[in-house]
Amino acid sequence: MTTFDRIKELADRQGKSLQKVASDLGFSPNYFYNLKSKKSPSAEHLAKVADYFHVSVDYLLGRKENAGNKEPVDLADLVDEGKVDWDEWVSFDGKPLTDEVKSAIKLILGKRLED
């Protein structure tokens, strides 16, 4: 899988077009399609894309197969509203959680952490 393919897959999971992602990052509208034609991305652009999708640069380059978080998340932090931006960091299958689901998760985690 190429860098372009990985970025496209990440965008698709979030229901975003490559043009939307490029716009969000301040890149030209066809930036990602230029990657498809084998243009090499700069380290700076790769870092911005990795941060945008919360993956590592190694994942984008194909050096790491798992697109998981770059940093571990402490479950206790998930219960504390001030420590985790639920809208940015917590999702299911690339889609944002509803307020009801967020509340249920916080309730379950909070009770488990008290035991």
Phi and psi restraints in degrees (range 20) as a CNS / XPLOR table:
assign (resid 1 and name C) (resid 2 and name N)
       (resid 2 and name CA) (resid 2 and name C) 1.0 -84.1 20.0 2
assign (resid 2 and name N) (resid 2 and name CA)
       (resid 2 and name C) (resid 3 and name N) 1.0 168.4 20.0 2
assign (resid 2 and name C) (resid 3 and name N)
       (resid 3 and name CA) (resid 3 and name C) 1.0 -58.1 20.0 2
assign (resid 3 and name N) (resid 3 and name CA)
       (resid 3 and name C) (resid 4 and name N) 1.0 -43.5 20.0 2
assign (resid 3 and name C) (resid 4 and name N)
       (resid 4 and name CA) (resid 4 and name C) 1.0 -57.3 20.0 2
assign (resid 4 and name N) (resid 4 and name CA)
       (resid 4 and name C) (resid 5 and name N) 1.0 -47.0 20.0 2
assign (resid 4 and name C) (resid 5 and name N)
       (resid 5 and name CA) (resid 5 and name C) 1.0 -60.2 20.0 2
assign (resid 5 and name N) (resid 5 and name CA)
       (resid 5 and name C) (resid 6 and name N) 1.0 -41.3 20.0 2
assign (resid 5 and name C) (resid 6 and name N)
       (resid 6 and name CA) (resid 6 and name C) 1.0 -65.9 20.0 2
assign (resid 6 and name N) (resid 6 and name CA)
       (resid 6 and name C) (resid 7 and name N) 1.0 -43.1 20.0 2
assign (resid 6 and name C) (resid 7 and name N)
       (resid 7 and name CA) (resid 7 and name C) 1.0 -65.4 20.0 2
assign (resid 7 and name N) (resid 7 and name CA)
       (resid 7 and name C) (resid 8 and name N) 1.0 -42.4 20.0 2
assign (resid 7 and name C) (resid 8 and name N)
       (resid 8 and name CA) (resid 8 and name C) 1.0 -61.3 20.0 2
assign (resid 8 and name N) (resid 8 and name CA)
       (resid 8 and name C) (resid 9 and name N) 1.0 -43.5 20.0 2
assign (resid 8 and name C) (resid 9 and name N)
       (resid 9 and name CA) (resid 9 and name C) 1.0 -62.3 20.0 2
assign (resid 9 and name N) (resid 9 and name CA)
       (resid 9 and name C) (resid 10 and name N) 1.0 -43.6 20.0 2
assign (resid 9 and name C) (resid 10 and name N)
       (resid 10 and name CA) (resid 10 and name C) 1.0 -62.9 20.0 2
assign (resid 10 and name N) (resid 10 and name CA)
       (resid 10 and name C) (resid 11 and name N) 1.0 -41.9 20.0 2
assign (resid 10 and name C) (resid 11 and name N)
       (resid 11 and name CA) (resid 11 and name C) 1.0 -64.4 20.0 2
assign (resid 11 and name N) (resid 11 and name CA)
       (resid 11 and name C) (resid 12 and name N) 1.0 -43.9 20.0 2
assign (resid 11 and name C) (resid 12 and name N)
       (resid 12 and name CA) (resid 12 and name C) 1.0 -60.2 20.0 2
assign (resid 12 and name N) (resid 12 and name CA)
       (resid 12 and name C) (resid 13 and name N) 1.0 -40.8 20.0 2
assign (resid 12 and name C) (resid 13 and name N)
       (resid 13 and name CA) (resid 13 and name C) 1.0 -60.3 20.0 2
assign (resid 13 and name N) (resid 13 and name CA)
       (resid 13 and name C) (resid 14 and name N) 1.0 -31.7 20.0 2
assign (resid 13 and name C) (resid 14 and name N)
       (resid 14 and name CA) (resid 14 and name C) 1.0 -94.2 20.0 2
assign (resid 14 and name N) (resid 14 and name CA)
       (resid 14 and name C) (resid 15 and name N) 1.0 2.9 20.0 2
assign (resid 14 and name C) (resid 15 and name N)
       (resid 15 and name CA) (resid 15 and name C) 1.0 69.3 20.0 2
assign (resid 15 and name N) (resid 15 and name CA)
       (resid 15 and name C) (resid 16 and name N) 1.0 30.3 20.0 2
assign (resid 15 and name C) (resid 16 and name N)
       (resid 16 and name CA) (resid 16 and name C) 1.0 -116.3 20.0 2
assign (resid 16 and name N) (resid 16 and name CA)
       (resid 16 and name C) (resid 17 and name N) 1.0 146.9 20.0 2
assign (resid 16 and name C) (resid 17 and name N)
       (resid 17 and name CA) (resid 17 and name C) 1.0 -81.7 20.0 2
assign (resid 17 and name N) (resid 17 and name CA)
       (resid 17 and name C) (resid 18 and name N) 1.0 159.6 20.0 2
assign (resid 17 and name C) (resid 18 and name N)
       (resid 18 and name CA) (resid 18 and name C) 1.0 -64.6 20.0 2
assign (resid 18 and name N) (resid 18 and name CA)
       (resid 18 and name C) (resid 19 and name N) 1.0 -32.6 20.0 2
assign (resid 18 and name C) (resid 19 and name N)
       (resid 19 and name CA) (resid 19 and name C) 1.0 -64.9 20.0 2
assign (resid 19 and name N) (resid 19 and name CA)
       (resid 19 and name C) (resid 20 and name N) 1.0 -38.8 20.0 2
assign (resid 19 and name C) (resid 20 and name N)
       (resid 20 and name CA) (resid 20 and name C) 1.0 -65.5 20.0 2
assign (resid 20 and name N) (resid 20 and name CA)
       (resid 20 and name C) (resid 21 and name N) 1.0 -44.4 20.0 2
assign (resid 20 and name C) (resid 21 and name N)
       (resid 21 and name CA) (resid 21 and name C) 1.0 -62.6 20.0 2
assign (resid 21 and name N) (resid 21 and name CA)
       (resid 21 and name C) (resid 22 and name N) 1.0 -45.0 20.0 2
assign (resid 21 and name C) (resid 22 and name N)
       (resid 22 and name CA) (resid 22 and name C) 1.0 -59.1 20.0 2
assign (resid 22 and name N) (resid 22 and name CA)
       (resid 22 and name C) (resid 23 and name N) 1.0 -43.9 20.0 2
assign (resid 22 and name C) (resid 23 and name N)
       (resid 23 and name CA) (resid 23 and name C) 1.0 -62.6 20.0 2
assign (resid 23 and name N) (resid 23 and name CA)
       (resid 23 and name C) (resid 24 and name N) 1.0 -45.2 20.0 2
assign (resid 23 and name C) (resid 24 and name N)
       (resid 24 and name CA) (resid 24 and name C) 1.0 -58.5 20.0 2
assign (resid 24 and name N) (resid 24 and name CA)
       (resid 24 and name C) (resid 25 and name N) 1.0 -34.1 20.0 2
assign (resid 24 and name C) (resid 25 and name N)
       (resid 25 and name CA) (resid 25 and name C) 1.0 -91.1 20.0 2
assign (resid 25 and name N) (resid 25 and name CA)
       (resid 25 and name C) (resid 26 and name N) 1.0 -5.1 20.0 2
assign (resid 25 and name C) (resid 26 and name N)
       (resid 26 and name CA) (resid 26 and name C) 1.0 80.1 20.0 2
assign (resid 26 and name N) (resid 26 and name CA)
       (resid 26 and name C) (resid 27 and name N) 1.0 20.8 20.0 2
assign (resid 26 and name C) (resid 27 and name N)
       (resid 27 and name CA) (resid 27 and name C) 1.0 -92.4 20.0 2
assign (resid 27 and name N) (resid 27 and name CA)
       (resid 27 and name C) (resid 28 and name N) 1.0 165.9 20.0 2
assign (resid 27 and name C) (resid 28 and name N)
       (resid 28 and name CA) (resid 28 and name C) 1.0 -65.6 20.0 2
assign (resid 28 and name N) (resid 28 and name CA)
       (resid 28 and name C) (resid 29 and name N) 1.0 151.9 20.0 2
assign (resid 28 and name C) (resid 29 and name N)
       (resid 29 and name CA) (resid 29 and name C) 1.0 -56.7 20.0 2
assign (resid 29 and name N) (resid 29 and name CA)
       (resid 29 and name C) (resid 30 and name N) 1.0 -31.9 20.0 2
assign (resid 29 and name C) (resid 30 and name N)
       (resid 30 and name CA) (resid 30 and name C) 1.0 -101.8 20.0 2
assign (resid 30 and name N) (resid 30 and name CA)
       (resid 30 and name C) (resid 31 and name N) 1.0 15.8 20.0 2
assign (resid 30 and name C) (resid 31 and name N)
       (resid 31 and name CA) (resid 31 and name C) 1.0 -53.0 20.0 2
assign (resid 31 and name N) (resid 31 and name CA)
       (resid 31 and name C) (resid 32 and name N) 1.0 -49.1 20.0 2
assign (resid 31 and name C) (resid 32 and name N)
       (resid 32 and name CA) (resid 32 and name C) 1.0 -69.1 20.0 2
assign (resid 32 and name N) (resid 32 and name CA)
       (resid 32 and name C) (resid 33 and name N) 1.0 -32.7 20.0 2
assign (resid 32 and name C) (resid 33 and name N)
       (resid 33 and name CA) (resid 33 and name C) 1.0 -69.3 20.0 2
assign (resid 33 and name N) (resid 33 and name CA)
       (resid 33 and name C) (resid 34 and name N) 1.0 -26.6 20.0 2
assign (resid 33 and name C) (resid 34 and name N)
       (resid 34 and name CA) (resid 34 and name C) 1.0 -66.0 20.0 2
assign (resid 34 and name N) (resid 34 and name CA)
       (resid 34 and name C) (resid 35 and name N) 1.0 -32.2 20.0 2
assign (resid 34 and name C) (resid 35 and name N)
       (resid 35 and name CA) (resid 35 and name C) 1.0 -65.1 20.0 2
assign (resid 35 and name N) (resid 35 and name CA)
       (resid 35 and name C) (resid 36 and name N) 1.0 -34.0 20.0 2
assign (resid 35 and name C) (resid 36 and name N)
       (resid 36 and name CA) (resid 36 and name C) 1.0 -62.1 20.0 2
assign (resid 36 and name N) (resid 36 and name CA)
       (resid 36 and name C) (resid 37 and name N) 1.0 -32.1 20.0 2
assign (resid 36 and name C) (resid 37 and name N)
       (resid 37 and name CA) (resid 37 and name C) 1.0 -88.0 20.0 2
assign (resid 37 and name N) (resid 37 and name CA)
       (resid 37 and name C) (resid 38 and name N) 1.0 24.5 20.0 2
assign (resid 37 and name C) (resid 38 and name N)
       (resid 38 and name CA) (resid 38 and name C) 1.0 77.3 20.0 2
assign (resid 38 and name N) (resid 38 and name CA)
       (resid 38 and name C) (resid 39 and name N) 1.0 13.0 20.0 2
assign (resid 38 and name C) (resid 39 and name N)
       (resid 39 and name CA) (resid 39 and name C) 1.0 -69.6 20.0 2
assign (resid 39 and name N) (resid 39 and name CA)
       (resid 39 and name C) (resid 40 and name N) 1.0 135.1 20.0 2
assign (resid 39 and name C) (resid 40 and name N)
       (resid 40 and name CA) (resid 40 and name C) 1.0 -82.0 20.0 2
assign (resid 40 and name N) (resid 40 and name CA)
       (resid 40 and name C) (resid 41 and name N) 1.0 131.8 20.0 2
assign (resid 40 and name C) (resid 41 and name N)
       (resid 41 and name CA) (resid 41 and name C) 1.0 -76.6 20.0 2
assign (resid 41 and name N) (resid 41 and name CA)
       (resid 41 and name C) (resid 42 and name N) 1.0 152.4 20.0 2
assign (resid 41 and name C) (resid 42 and name N)
       (resid 42 and name CA) (resid 42 and name C) 1.0 -76.9 20.0 2
assign (resid 42 and name N) (resid 42 and name CA)
       (resid 42 and name C) (resid 43 and name N) 1.0 157.9 20.0 2
assign (resid 42 and name C) (resid 43 and name N)
       (resid 43 and name CA) (resid 43 and name C) 1.0 -60.8 20.0 2
assign (resid 43 and name N) (resid 43 and name CA)
       (resid 43 and name C) (resid 44 and name N) 1.0 -38.1 20.0 2
assign (resid 43 and name C) (resid 44 and name N)
       (resid 44 and name CA) (resid 44 and name C) 1.0 -63.0 20.0 2
assign (resid 44 and name N) (resid 44 and name CA)
       (resid 44 and name C) (resid 45 and name N) 1.0 -45.1 20.0 2
assign (resid 44 and name C) (resid 45 and name N)
       (resid 45 and name CA) (resid 45 and name C) 1.0 -66.4 20.0 2
assign (resid 45 and name N) (resid 45 and name CA)
       (resid 45 and name C) (resid 46 and name N) 1.0 -40.8 20.0 2
assign (resid 45 and name C) (resid 46 and name N)
       (resid 46 and name CA) (resid 46 and name C) 1.0 -61.3 20.0 2
assign (resid 46 and name N) (resid 46 and name CA)
       (resid 46 and name C) (resid 47 and name N) 1.0 -41.1 20.0 2
assign (resid 46 and name C) (resid 47 and name N)
       (resid 47 and name CA) (resid 47 and name C) 1.0 -62.7 20.0 2
assign (resid 47 and name N) (resid 47 and name CA)
       (resid 47 and name C) (resid 48 and name N) 1.0 -41.4 20.0 2
assign (resid 47 and name C) (resid 48 and name N)
       (resid 48 and name CA) (resid 48 and name C) 1.0 -64.1 20.0 2
assign (resid 48 and name N) (resid 48 and name CA)
       (resid 48 and name C) (resid 49 and name N) 1.0 -42.6 20.0 2
assign (resid 48 and name C) (resid 49 and name N)
       (resid 49 and name CA) (resid 49 and name C) 1.0 -65.0 20.0 2
assign (resid 49 and name N) (resid 49 and name CA)
       (resid 49 and name C) (resid 50 and name N) 1.0 -44.1 20.0 2
assign (resid 49 and name C) (resid 50 and name N)
       (resid 50 and name CA) (resid 50 and name C) 1.0 -60.2 20.0 2
assign (resid 50 and name N) (resid 50 and name CA)
       (resid 50 and name C) (resid 51 and name N) 1.0 -45.0 20.0 2
assign (resid 50 and name C) (resid 51 and name N)
       (resid 51 and name CA) (resid 51 and name C) 1.0 -63.6 20.0 2
assign (resid 51 and name N) (resid 51 and name CA)
       (resid 51 and name C) (resid 52 and name N) 1.0 -40.2 20.0 2
assign (resid 51 and name C) (resid 52 and name N)
       (resid 52 and name CA) (resid 52 and name C) 1.0 -59.0 20.0 2
assign (resid 52 and name N) (resid 52 and name CA)
       (resid 52 and name C) (resid 53 and name N) 1.0 -43.6 20.0 2
assign (resid 52 and name C) (resid 53 and name N)
       (resid 53 and name CA) (resid 53 and name C) 1.0 -95.4 20.0 2
assign (resid 53 and name N) (resid 53 and name CA)
       (resid 53 and name C) (resid 54 and name N) 1.0 0.1 20.0 2
assign (resid 53 and name C) (resid 54 and name N)
       (resid 54 and name CA) (resid 54 and name C) 1.0 59.9 20.0 2
assign (resid 54 and name N) (resid 54 and name CA)
       (resid 54 and name C) (resid 55 and name N) 1.0 44.7 20.0 2
assign (resid 54 and name C) (resid 55 and name N)
       (resid 55 and name CA) (resid 55 and name C) 1.0 -127.3 20.0 2
assign (resid 55 and name N) (resid 55 and name CA)
       (resid 55 and name C) (resid 56 and name N) 1.0 173.6 20.0 2
assign (resid 55 and name C) (resid 56 and name N)
       (resid 56 and name CA) (resid 56 and name C) 1.0 -89.7 20.0 2
assign (resid 56 and name N) (resid 56 and name CA)
       (resid 56 and name C) (resid 57 and name N) 1.0 157.7 20.0 2
assign (resid 56 and name C) (resid 57 and name N)
       (resid 57 and name CA) (resid 57 and name C) 1.0 -62.2 20.0 2
assign (resid 57 and name N) (resid 57 and name CA)
       (resid 57 and name C) (resid 58 and name N) 1.0 -37.1 20.0 2
assign (resid 57 and name C) (resid 58 and name N)
       (resid 58 and name CA) (resid 58 and name C) 1.0 -57.6 20.0 2
assign (resid 58 and name N) (resid 58 and name CA)
       (resid 58 and name C) (resid 59 and name N) 1.0 -38.7 20.0 2
assign (resid 58 and name C) (resid 59 and name N)
       (resid 59 and name CA) (resid 59 and name C) 1.0 -63.8 20.0 2
assign (resid 59 and name N) (resid 59 and name CA)
       (resid 59 and name C) (resid 60 and name N) 1.0 -46.1 20.0 2
assign (resid 59 and name C) (resid 60 and name N)
       (resid 60 and name CA) (resid 60 and name C) 1.0 -60.5 20.0 2
assign (resid 60 and name N) (resid 60 and name CA)
       (resid 60 and name C) (resid 61 and name N) 1.0 -34.6 20.0 2
assign (resid 60 and name C) (resid 61 and name N)
       (resid 61 and name CA) (resid 61 and name C) 1.0 -84.3 20.0 2
assign (resid 61 and name N) (resid 61 and name CA)
       (resid 61 and name C) (resid 62 and name N) 1.0 -5.1 20.0 2
assign (resid 61 and name C) (resid 62 and name N)
       (resid 62 and name CA) (resid 62 and name C) 1.0 85.7 20.0 2
assign (resid 62 and name N) (resid 62 and name CA)
       (resid 62 and name C) (resid 63 and name N) 1.0 11.8 20.0 2
assign (resid 62 and name C) (resid 63 and name N)
       (resid 63 and name CA) (resid 63 and name C) 1.0 -83.9 20.0 2
assign (resid 63 and name N) (resid 63 and name CA)
       (resid 63 and name C) (resid 64 and name N) 1.0 -16.4 20.0 2
assign (resid 63 and name C) (resid 64 and name N)
       (resid 64 and name CA) (resid 64 and name C) 1.0 -136.0 20.0 2
assign (resid 64 and name N) (resid 64 and name CA)
       (resid 64 and name C) (resid 65 and name N) 1.0 129.3 20.0 2
assign (resid 64 and name C) (resid 65 and name N)
       (resid 65 and name CA) (resid 65 and name C) 1.0 -80.6 20.0 2
assign (resid 65 and name N) (resid 65 and name CA)
       (resid 65 and name C) (resid 66 and name N) 1.0 -24.6 20.0 2
assign (resid 65 and name C) (resid 66 and name N)
       (resid 66 and name CA) (resid 66 and name C) 1.0 -92.1 20.0 2
assign (resid 66 and name N) (resid 66 and name CA)
       (resid 66 and name C) (resid 67 and name N) 1.0 127.0 20.0 2
assign (resid 66 and name C) (resid 67 and name N)
       (resid 67 and name CA) (resid 67 and name C) 1.0 -88.3 20.0 2
assign (resid 67 and name N) (resid 67 and name CA)
       (resid 67 and name C) (resid 68 and name N) 1.0 16.4 20.0 2
assign (resid 67 and name C) (resid 68 and name N)
       (resid 68 and name CA) (resid 68 and name C) 1.0 -59.6 20.0 2
assign (resid 68 and name N) (resid 68 and name CA)
       (resid 68 and name C) (resid 69 and name N) 1.0 176.8 20.0 2
assign (resid 68 and name C) (resid 69 and name N)
       (resid 69 and name CA) (resid 69 and name C) 1.0 -57.3 20.0 2
assign (resid 69 and name N) (resid 69 and name CA)
       (resid 69 and name C) (resid 70 and name N) 1.0 149.5 20.0 2
assign (resid 69 and name C) (resid 70 and name N)
       (resid 70 and name CA) (resid 70 and name C) 1.0 -73.9 20.0 2
assign (resid 70 and name N) (resid 70 and name CA)
       (resid 70 and name C) (resid 71 and name N) 1.0 -28.7 20.0 2
assign (resid 70 and name C) (resid 71 and name N)
       (resid 71 and name CA) (resid 71 and name C) 1.0 -128.4 20.0 2
assign (resid 71 and name N) (resid 71 and name CA)
       (resid 71 and name C) (resid 72 and name N) 1.0 145.6 20.0 2
assign (resid 71 and name C) (resid 72 and name N)
       (resid 72 and name CA) (resid 72 and name C) 1.0 -68.2 20.0 2
assign (resid 72 and name N) (resid 72 and name CA)
       (resid 72 and name C) (resid 73 and name N) 1.0 151.4 20.0 2
assign (resid 72 and name C) (resid 73 and name N)
       (resid 73 and name CA) (resid 73 and name C) 1.0 -111.3 20.0 2
assign (resid 73 and name N) (resid 73 and name CA)
       (resid 73 and name C) (resid 74 and name N) 1.0 126.0 20.0 2
assign (resid 73 and name C) (resid 74 and name N)
       (resid 74 and name CA) (resid 74 and name C) 1.0 -77.0 20.0 2
assign (resid 74 and name N) (resid 74 and name CA)
       (resid 74 and name C) (resid 75 and name N) 1.0 123.9 20.0 2
assign (resid 74 and name C) (resid 75 and name N)
       (resid 75 and name CA) (resid 75 and name C) 1.0 -59.5 20.0 2
assign (resid 75 and name N) (resid 75 and name CA)
       (resid 75 and name C) (resid 76 and name N) 1.0 -31.6 20.0 2
assign (resid 75 and name C) (resid 76 and name N)
       (resid 76 and name CA) (resid 76 and name C) 1.0 -62.2 20.0 2
assign (resid 76 and name N) (resid 76 and name CA)
       (resid 76 and name C) (resid 77 and name N) 1.0 -33.0 20.0 2
assign (resid 76 and name C) (resid 77 and name N)
       (resid 77 and name CA) (resid 77 and name C) 1.0 -67.3 20.0 2
assign (resid 77 and name N) (resid 77 and name CA)
       (resid 77 and name C) (resid 78 and name N) 1.0 -28.6 20.0 2
assign (resid 77 and name C) (resid 78 and name N)
       (resid 78 and name CA) (resid 78 and name C) 1.0 -67.3 20.0 2
assign (resid 78 and name N) (resid 78 and name CA)
       (resid 78 and name C) (resid 79 and name N) 1.0 -26.8 20.0 2
assign (resid 78 and name C) (resid 79 and name N)
       (resid 79 and name CA) (resid 79 and name C) 1.0 -80.6 20.0 2
assign (resid 79 and name N) (resid 79 and name CA)
       (resid 79 and name C) (resid 80 and name N) 1.0 -26.8 20.0 2
assign (resid 79 and name C) (resid 80 and name N)
       (resid 80 and name CA) (resid 80 and name C) 1.0 -86.6 20.0 2
assign (resid 80 and name N) (resid 80 and name CA)
       (resid 80 and name C) (resid 81 and name N) 1.0 110.3 20.0 2
assign (resid 80 and name C) (resid 81 and name N)
       (resid 81 and name CA) (resid 81 and name C) 1.0 -52.1 20.0 2
assign (resid 81 and name N) (resid 81 and name CA)
       (resid 81 and name C) (resid 82 and name N) 1.0 -38.8 20.0 2
assign (resid 81 and name C) (resid 82 and name N)
       (resid 82 and name CA) (resid 82 and name C) 1.0 -74.9 20.0 2
assign (resid 82 and name N) (resid 82 and name CA)
       (resid 82 and name C) (resid 83 and name N) 1.0 -14.6 20.0 2
assign (resid 82 and name C) (resid 83 and name N)
       (resid 83 and name CA) (resid 83 and name C) 1.0 -95.0 20.0 2
assign (resid 83 and name N) (resid 83 and name CA)
       (resid 83 and name C) (resid 84 and name N) 1.0 -24.8 20.0 2
assign (resid 83 and name C) (resid 84 and name N)
       (resid 84 and name CA) (resid 84 and name C) 1.0 -130.2 20.0 2
assign (resid 84 and name N) (resid 84 and name CA)
       (resid 84 and name C) (resid 85 and name N) 1.0 130.0 20.0 2
assign (resid 84 and name C) (resid 85 and name N)
       (resid 85 and name CA) (resid 85 and name C) 1.0 -84.6 20.0 2
assign (resid 85 and name N) (resid 85 and name CA)
       (resid 85 and name C) (resid 86 and name N) 1.0 98.9 20.0 2
assign (resid 85 and name C) (resid 86 and name N)
       (resid 86 and name CA) (resid 86 and name C) 1.0 -59.9 20.0 2
assign (resid 86 and name N) (resid 86 and name CA)
       (resid 86 and name C) (resid 87 and name N) 1.0 -33.0 20.0 2
assign (resid 86 and name C) (resid 87 and name N)
       (resid 87 and name CA) (resid 87 and name C) 1.0 -72.5 20.0 2
assign (resid 87 and name N) (resid 87 and name CA)
       (resid 87 and name C) (resid 88 and name N) 1.0 -27.9 20.0 2
assign (resid 87 and name C) (resid 88 and name N)
       (resid 88 and name CA) (resid 88 and name C) 1.0 -95.6 20.0 2
assign (resid 88 and name N) (resid 88 and name CA)
       (resid 88 and name C) (resid 89 and name N) 1.0 -37.9 20.0 2
assign (resid 88 and name C) (resid 89 and name N)
       (resid 89 and name CA) (resid 89 and name C) 1.0 -102.8 20.0 2
assign (resid 89 and name N) (resid 89 and name CA)
       (resid 89 and name C) (resid 90 and name N) 1.0 -20.9 20.0 2
assign (resid 89 and name C) (resid 90 and name N)
       (resid 90 and name CA) (resid 90 and name C) 1.0 -116.3 20.0 2
assign (resid 90 and name N) (resid 90 and name CA)
       (resid 90 and name C) (resid 91 and name N) 1.0 124.0 20.0 2
assign (resid 90 and name C) (resid 91 and name N)
       (resid 91 and name CA) (resid 91 and name C) 1.0 -150.1 20.0 2
assign (resid 91 and name N) (resid 91 and name CA)
       (resid 91 and name C) (resid 92 and name N) 1.0 171.7 20.0 2
assign (resid 91 and name C) (resid 92 and name N)
       (resid 92 and name CA) (resid 92 and name C) 1.0 -127.8 20.0 2
assign (resid 92 and name N) (resid 92 and name CA)
       (resid 92 and name C) (resid 93 and name N) 1.0 119.2 20.0 2
assign (resid 92 and name C) (resid 93 and name N)
       (resid 93 and name CA) (resid 93 and name C) 1.0 55.8 20.0 2
assign (resid 93 and name N) (resid 93 and name CA)
       (resid 93 and name C) (resid 94 and name N) 1.0 36.6 20.0 2
assign (resid 93 and name C) (resid 94 and name N)
       (resid 94 and name CA) (resid 94 and name C) 1.0 79.8 20.0 2
assign (resid 94 and name N) (resid 94 and name CA)
       (resid 94 and name C) (resid 95 and name N) 1.0 2.5 20.0 2
assign (resid 94 and name C) (resid 95 and name N)
       (resid 95 and name CA) (resid 95 and name C) 1.0 -111.8 20.0 2
assign (resid 95 and name N) (resid 95 and name CA)
       (resid 95 and name C) (resid 96 and name N) 1.0 143.8 20.0 2
assign (resid 95 and name C) (resid 96 and name N)
       (resid 96 and name CA) (resid 96 and name C) 1.0 -64.5 20.0 2
assign (resid 96 and name N) (resid 96 and name CA)
       (resid 96 and name C) (resid 97 and name N) 1.0 151.1 20.0 2
assign (resid 96 and name C) (resid 97 and name N)
       (resid 97 and name CA) (resid 97 and name C) 1.0 -84.7 20.0 2
assign (resid 97 and name N) (resid 97 and name CA)
       (resid 97 and name C) (resid 98 and name N) 1.0 149.4 20.0 2
assign (resid 97 and name C) (resid 98 and name N)
       (resid 98 and name CA) (resid 98 and name C) 1.0 -74.4 20.0 2
assign (resid 98 and name N) (resid 98 and name CA)
       (resid 98 and name C) (resid 99 and name N) 1.0 162.1 20.0 2
assign (resid 98 and name C) (resid 99 and name N)
       (resid 99 and name CA) (resid 99 and name C) 1.0 -60.5 20.0 2
assign (resid 99 and name N) (resid 99 and name CA)
       (resid 99 and name C) (resid 100 and name N) 1.0 -36.2 20.0 2
assign (resid 99 and name C) (resid 100 and name N)
       (resid 100 and name CA) (resid 100 and name C) 1.0 -64.9 20.0 2
assign (resid 100 and name N) (resid 100 and name CA)
       (resid 100 and name C) (resid 101 and name N) 1.0 -42.5 20.0 2
assign (resid 100 and name C) (resid 101 and name N)
       (resid 101 and name CA) (resid 101 and name C) 1.0 -66.9 20.0 2
assign (resid 101 and name N) (resid 101 and name CA)
       (resid 101 and name C) (resid 102 and name N) 1.0 -42.5 20.0 2
assign (resid 101 and name C) (resid 102 and name N)
       (resid 102 and name CA) (resid 102 and name C) 1.0 -58.3 20.0 2
assign (resid 102 and name N) (resid 102 and name CA)
       (resid 102 and name C) (resid 103 and name N) 1.0 -45.5 20.0 2
assign (resid 102 and name C) (resid 103 and name N)
       (resid 103 and name CA) (resid 103 and name C) 1.0 -62.3 20.0 2
assign (resid 103 and name N) (resid 103 and name CA)
       (resid 103 and name C) (resid 104 and name N) 1.0 -42.3 20.0 2
assign (resid 103 and name C) (resid 104 and name N)
       (resid 104 and name CA) (resid 104 and name C) 1.0 -63.6 20.0 2
assign (resid 104 and name N) (resid 104 and name CA)
       (resid 104 and name C) (resid 105 and name N) 1.0 -42.9 20.0 2
assign (resid 104 and name C) (resid 105 and name N)
       (resid 105 and name CA) (resid 105 and name C) 1.0 -63.5 20.0 2
assign (resid 105 and name N) (resid 105 and name CA)
       (resid 105 and name C) (resid 106 and name N) 1.0 -45.5 20.0 2
assign (resid 105 and name C) (resid 106 and name N)
       (resid 106 and name CA) (resid 106 and name C) 1.0 -61.4 20.0 2
assign (resid 106 and name N) (resid 106 and name CA)
       (resid 106 and name C) (resid 107 and name N) 1.0 -40.9 20.0 2
assign (resid 106 and name C) (resid 107 and name N)
       (resid 107 and name CA) (resid 107 and name C) 1.0 -63.6 20.0 2
assign (resid 107 and name N) (resid 107 and name CA)
       (resid 107 and name C) (resid 108 and name N) 1.0 -47.2 20.0 2
assign (resid 107 and name C) (resid 108 and name N)
       (resid 108 and name CA) (resid 108 and name C) 1.0 -63.6 20.0 2
assign (resid 108 and name N) (resid 108 and name CA)
       (resid 108 and name C) (resid 109 and name N) 1.0 -47.8 20.0 2
assign (resid 108 and name C) (resid 109 and name N)
       (resid 109 and name CA) (resid 109 and name C) 1.0 -62.9 20.0 2
assign (resid 109 and name N) (resid 109 and name CA)
       (resid 109 and name C) (resid 110 and name N) 1.0 -41.9 20.0 2
assign (resid 109 and name C) (resid 110 and name N)
       (resid 110 and name CA) (resid 110 and name C) 1.0 -60.1 20.0 2
assign (resid 110 and name N) (resid 110 and name CA)
       (resid 110 and name C) (resid 111 and name N) 1.0 -44.3 20.0 2
assign (resid 110 and name C) (resid 111 and name N)
       (resid 111 and name CA) (resid 111 and name C) 1.0 -67.7 20.0 2
assign (resid 111 and name N) (resid 111 and name CA)
       (resid 111 and name C) (resid 112 and name N) 1.0 -39.2 20.0 2
assign (resid 111 and name C) (resid 112 and name N)
       (resid 112 and name CA) (resid 112 and name C) 1.0 -66.8 20.0 2
assign (resid 112 and name N) (resid 112 and name CA)
       (resid 112 and name C) (resid 113 and name N) 1.0 -38.2 20.0 2
assign (resid 112 and name C) (resid 113 and name N)
       (resid 113 and name CA) (resid 113 and name C) 1.0 -73.1 20.0 2
assign (resid 113 and name N) (resid 113 and name CA)
       (resid 113 and name C) (resid 114 and name N) 1.0 -22.1 20.0 2
assign (resid 113 and name C) (resid 114 and name N)
       (resid 114 and name CA) (resid 114 and name C) 1.0 -75.5 20.0 2
assign (resid 114 and name N) (resid 114 and name CA)
       (resid 114 and name C) (resid 115 and name N) 1.0 -26.0 20.0 2
